Amino acid sequence: AGYASVAEAASGLRHMNGFPGGPPPRLALSLGDSLAGMFAAQGALAALYRRTVTGEGQIVDTALTESCLAIQESTIPDYDVGGVVRGPSGTRLEGIAPSNIYQSSGGSWVVIAANQDTVFRRLCAAMGRPELATDDRFANHVARGRNQDEIDKIIADWASQREPAEIIATLSEAGVISGPINTVAEVVDDPQLRARNMIADHWDERVGRNVKGPGIVPVLSESPGQIRNAGPAQPGQHNAEVFTGLLGRSADELDRLRAEGVI
């Protein structure tokens, strides 16, 4: 038996989250379940492709723990080569700088990610501090990683004197990656997401109206698909449709399968 929470813990994924010295927090929205579903879907597609080539099927075996392990970047090589046990680093990744969240003058937070050398130079210019780009402490990726606290403080001081909209507008114009940390209320009103139909209506017969939910990802140009409803009101609601329409079973066969406890 397994749940996402146990898989996230056993794979080492939870150990890397949270703040140094604190307990490993729960990952939002059962990440392990989502990862396993994604890898299972990819495996099914790969197996179907092979079947079109060879005519043979195969078992697609996806585990919760292994799915959580697969996304952990360089944690295993770091340990194998350098004996490094990567731990929780709060709002940043150790050695990747600057890439953190910074508090604005209004108290809300923005993400600024400028750890690539070229982007960091643009950030320095946008802040009015071009000299930082040639400072030995920050001149390249490795140096910034070693002086992470110092560069974070400089950026934090700059951001603390500005509203989020000003920060993001200034950095976007300069070609620096940044963005707000939105609440769900702000996400629902986001013009980019709305323009992409990512805030979509789902008809829910249980409440008798449309309910907002996520749109379809990925977006396909020729077969974009559509959202018909929010799901069945009760388990097995569409069984007859599927068994007779898609699978071609007769009514007598369905009666027999029900009697045998198969469906």
Summary of the structure (lengths in Angstrom):
residues: 263
radius of gyration: 24.9
end to end distance: 22.9
largest distance: 80.9
contacts: 653
relative contact order: 0.07
helix: 45%
strand: 10%
